[in-house]
Amino acid sequence: MLFSLLAIMIILLLMGFPMMMTMLFSTLFYMLTFMPDVEVFTSVQQMVLGVQSPVLMAIPMFMLAADIMCTGQTSNRLLDFVESFVGHLPGGMATTTSVTCAMFGSISGSTQATVVAVGRPVRKKLLERGYDDSEIMALIINSSNLAYLIPPSLGMVVYGVASGASIGDLFIAGLGPALLIIIMFAIYSAFYAKVKKIPRMDKATMTQRMAATKKCLLAFGFPLIIMGGIYTGIFSPTEAAAVSVLYALIVEVGVYKSIKLRDIYKIALSTGIITTVVFILVAVGASFSWIISYARVPQLMTEGLLGNDPSVFKILLTVNIFYFVGCMFVEAVVVILVLTPIFVPIAAAAGIDLVHLGIIVTLQVAIGSGTPPFGTSIFTCSAIFDKPFLKVIKNEGPYIAMLLLACLLISAFPDISLFLGSLVK
């Protein structure tokens, strides 16, 4: 039965069907073939149930807030702020890029939005400093992965819905791993700058730093609203998303005046289109997950692949491999929806914290967005800079290696992701 389910999926993918249709047809095929006593409309019920969670309302609102900020001035102000503090260090402009991507991730929650918003202004500055264009694009793509680890991560929201893990706990658990990756990227950037003899920038004066900080103060309100509101009990994650949209409008329309009211319709329409795609995937994924449970895939994987008594190390290694390979070929949301229902029961039975598992999953999904052959951030970077695919991915190797090392460290040392959460409980 399981072989038939996998076979129909592979055949449909090879025929060029989109992933949402592949999952839907596979589900219907399995039901009609192996579940004749179950009404077909049950799959529709599962799809409706899949998008009924109130938490999912946070996705379009976080996306809308991100689109507003991408259109406005926030990314440039964040870039100037970070540059004034770390730009003078060895590899300072590259480190500025990584830190700015992380900070913009606290607004957007999207790797692709971060590539667009931060990539455009930072590429010109890096070229002026003497960086190779392929190195710049590899840096931008992989630094944008930090957006998936910094709240409000859209990947964490989808994982939270699929696994039942606390989205608030996932948000705070991503901060430690994000800091680890920033440090790794900063060390590599300093080494690269030394080898390539990249000149250091002049150190900003205290007056310049104060001016950059002043211009950026309102941008700092986003993480305060999201994390502060959730952990003080003022907002739920969904309510925090709604407030972030209001805050984005106040900042960009009312204060910065970078967006006109007439622009809001166009921005909202763009968000609506992307949201529709995400929600169709979530709906179809919920029906497919139900079939996976019915087919006893988690139990079969435990017995066949992991053995009768799998160790925590073996489970986490398998999770890393499956998500890494899956995200190389399939869109992130789909991978989360398909694989999470398989691994969550196995991990829970082994005593693995679902928040810890979620950070590993989220990081692997983030890596996948920048990994050939089908990483979405690669195509986004190629489109906005009008560069060929091979030139974009040419220098990605060291960054992917560092991200995979971070995955192994997080898997081996759960406190990297769970420590901050333990402090606020």
N, C-alpha and C positions, 0 to 999 in steps of 0.2 A: 504493500500500500504506500509506504513511504517512498519507495523507488518510483512509483507511478507519479506521485506528487512532484518529486524533483525533476523527473523526466519531462513532464509537460511544461514546467517552468523553463527549463533549459531550451526546449524546442521553440517555445514562443519567443524567448529572448533572441535566439538565433534568427528567427523570422523577422525580427525588428519591431516587435510589439513593445509599447512603453511599459514600464514596470507596473504601473497601476492596473493595466489590463492583464498583464501576466499573472499577478496575484489573484485578480478576480476570476479569470478563466480557470486557473488551477483550483481555486476553491470550489467553483461550480462543478468542474469535472470530478473532483473527489467526492462531492456530495452525491452527484447523480450516479456515480459508479459504485461507491462503497457505503453509501448511507441512503439506500432507497426508501427507508421508513421515515426519513426526516424531510419535511417540506423544504423546498428550495428557498422560499421566502424567509427561512430562518437566517440565511446569509445576509439578507437585507436588514433584519432585526439586529444582527450583530454589528453591521455597519453603522446603524443609527445609534446603538449603544456606545460605539467607539468614539463618537464625537459629542456625546452628551455631557461629558465631564466639564463642570464649570471652570476647571483649571485651564482648559484649552482656550478659553476666551482671552487668556493672557498673551497668546501667540500673536494674533493680529494687532493687538494694541502695542506690544513691544516692537513689532515690525513697523507700525505707523510712526511711533516715536523715533525709531532709527532712521526711517526715510526722511522725516522732518529735519533731523540733525545732519544727515548726509547732505541735504540740499542747502543747509544753512552754514554758519561759520564755526561751529563747535570744533570740528576736526582741526582746522587751522590754529585755533586758539590753544587747543591741547598740545599741538606740535610745538608751538612757540614756547609754551610753558616748560615742557619736558626738556627741550633743547637748551633753555637758559640754565638748567641745573646740571645736565650730564653731557652736553654737547662738547665740552672741552676735554673730556676724558679720551684715552686711546679708543678708537672706534666709536667715538661718542655719537656721531650722527646715526650709525647703525643701531646703537643701543637706544637712541631717541626713538627710532622707528618701532622697535619692539615694545618699549614702554608705552608709547602713544597708542599702538594697536591694542594693548591691554586696557588702557584707560578708555579708549573709544568702545571697546567691547563691553564695558560697564554701562554703555548707553544703548548699543545696538543689539548685542547678543548674537550677531550674525557674522560669520567669517567673510562672506561675500560683500556685505555692506562695509566692513572694515577695509577690505582690499580697495574698494572704490574711494571711500572717504579719506583714508590715510595715504593710500598709494599715490594718488594724483599729486598732492603737494610735496610729498617726501621724495619722490623719484628725481625731480629736478635738482633738489638740494644734494642728493647723493651723487648724481652725475657730476655736479660742480666740484665735489670733493675728490673725484677721481675714481669712484667705484665703477666696476664693470657692470654693464646693464643686466646681464644674466644673474649676477650676484645680487643686484638690487631687487630684481623680481622674485628670486628665491627667498630673500629676506622678507619682503612684503607678504608673500603668500604664507610662509610658515609662521611669521609673527602674527598674522591675522588669526591663526589657530587659537591664540590666547582668548579671542572673543568667545569661544565656546566654553572656556573654563571660568570666565569672569561673569558673575550674574549681571543681567538676566539672560543666561544661555538658553537659546531655543532648544538645543539638544537636551539639556537637563529637563526642560519642561516636558518634552515628548517622552523621555526615559521615565520621568516621575509618573506620568499617566500610565505608561505601559507596565511599570513594575510595582506601583503603589508606594514607592519611596517618597519621603517628604521632600518637596521641591525647595522649601526654605533651607533644609539641612544640606541639600545638594549645592545650593547657591554658595553657602559659606564654606563648604568643603572644597570648592574649586580654587579658593584663593591661595592655599599653600602650594599646590602643584603649579599654579600660574607663576608664583614667585620663583619657584625652583627653575622653571623653564626660562624666565627672564634672566636669571643669573647665568645659566648655561649659555644662552645666546650672547650675553654681554661679554663673557670670557672669550667666546669664539670670535666675536667682533673685534675685541682688542688684539687678539692673535692675528686675525686677518689683516687688520690695519697696519700692524707692525711688519708683517711679511710683504705686503703690497706697498709699504711706505706711504700710507694715506696720511696727509698732513693733519695735525690736530687743529681744532678751532680755537679761537680766542675765548678765554673765560669771560662769561657774562658778569657784569658788575652787579652789586646788590640792588642798585636802582633799576637795572634792566630786569632782574629777577622779580622784584616787587611789582613792576609794571606788568610783566607777563602773568604773574599770579592774580593780579587784580582783574585782568581781562578774562581769566579762566574760572573765576570764582563760581559763576552760575553753572558751569559745566559740572562742577563737583557736587552739585545738588542732586544729580541723577543717582549715583550710588548711595547717597545718604537717604534719598527717598525710598529706594528699593530695599536695601539691606536694613536701614534704620527702621523703616515702617514695618517691615515684616517681623523683625526680631524684638521690637517693642510692643508688638501686638496691635498696632494701629491699623495696619493693612494686612490683608491676605495677599499672596502673590498676584492674584488676578486684580485686586483693587490697586496694588502698587503699579501694575501695568497701565491701568486707566489714568492714574495720577501722573504717570510719567509722560503720557501723551499731552495732558493739560500743561504740564510743566514745559515740555518741548515747545508747545505753541506760544506760551508766555515768553520764553527766552528768545526764540527765533523770530517771532512775529512782533511781539511787544517791545522787547529790549534791544536785541541786535538789529531788528528791522531788516533782516536778510531775506525774509520771505514775505510775500504779499498774501493777503487773504484769498485772492483769486487763485493762488498756486496750490492751496490746500486740496481742492477737488482733484487735481492731477496727481498729487502725491497719494491721496487716499485711494484713487483708482488703481495706481500701481501696487499699493499694498494689498488691495482687494484681490487682484489677479494672483499674486503670489500666495496669499492666504488660501484661496480656493484650491490651488494645487496641493498645498500642504494638507488641508482638511480632507481632500479626496484620498490622499495617500493614507492618512490616519484611519479613515473609515474602512477602506479596503484592507488595510493592515490589521484592523481589529477582527474582521471576518476571517482573514487568513490565520491569525493567531489562534482563533477558536478551533479551526481545523487542525492546526498543529497540536493543540492540547488533546483533541479527540483522537488523533493518530498516535498519541503517546510518544511524540518525538523526544521530549526531555528524558523520559524513562529509557527509551531505546538508545539515546546518546550516552546516558550514564552507564548502561549495561555494556554497550558495544565499544564505545570509544574511550570512556573514562574508567571502566571497570566497576566492580561491585562496591568498592570503598575508595572513591577518588580522594586524593589529598587536596588541600587548599591550593598548594602550589600548582598541581596539575590542572585544576579547574581554572585558575586565573591565567595560566599559560595558554590554555585552550581558548579562553575568552579573548585574550589579546590576539592570538593568531586568527581566529574566525572573524573578528571585527576588522582587523587590519586588512585581510584579504577581501572581505566583503565590501569594505568602503573603497577599495581600489576600483571596483567595477559598478557599484550601485549607489544611488543617492543616499545621503546620511539618514534621513528620516525613515526610509524604507528599511535600511539595515537595523536600525533600532527597533522598529516595529516587528520585524521578522525574527531577529535573534534573541531579543530580550525575553520574550515568553519562554524560550527554550532554556536559557541559562539561569534565569531568576530562581526557579524551583530547585535546580541543582545547587546553586550557590547558597540559598537559604538553608537547605538540608545540611550543608557542610559548615554552617555557622558563619558564613561570610556576610559582613555588614553590607546591606543593599546600597547604602550611600557610598561606601568604598567602591563597590562594584560599579556604581553609576559614574564615578569619576574616571575609572579606567575606561569604561565604555565611551564616555564623552570625549576623552582625550583621543582614543582610537578613531572615533568618528571625525574629530577635528583634523587629525593627521590625514585621514582619507580624503578630506576636502582639498588637500594640496598634494595628493599623491597620484602619479600617473597610473593608468592611462586616462581615467575619467574624473579626476578631481575637479569639482565645480569651481574652486578658487583659481585653478590654473586657467580655465577657459575665461573666467572673468578678467583675470590679469591680461591674458592674451588679447581680449577684446578692447579693454580700455587703453592699452598701450600700443595696440596694433602690431603685435610681435608674433612670430611663428611659434608654434607649440614647442618645438625642440629647443629653441632659444630660451623660452620661459623656464623649462625644467632642467636646463643644463647644469646648474649649480645647486640643485636641491639636495644632493646626497648628504652633505654634512648636517643639514638641518633635520632631515628625516631621521638620521642616525641619533641625533641628540634627543629628538622627541620620543623615539623608541626606547632610548636609555631611560628617559624620564618615566615612561610607562612601566619599565621593569622595576625602577626604584619605588614607584608608588605601589606597585603590586607587592613588593617585598616588605615595604615599611608603611603599613596602613595609616600610621599617625601623621604622615605628610599631608593626608587629606582630612583626617578625622580630628586632628589636634584642636584646631580653632573651634570646631563645633562643640567639643567637650568643654571648652572654656565658657561658652555662653549658655550652657544648660544648667 
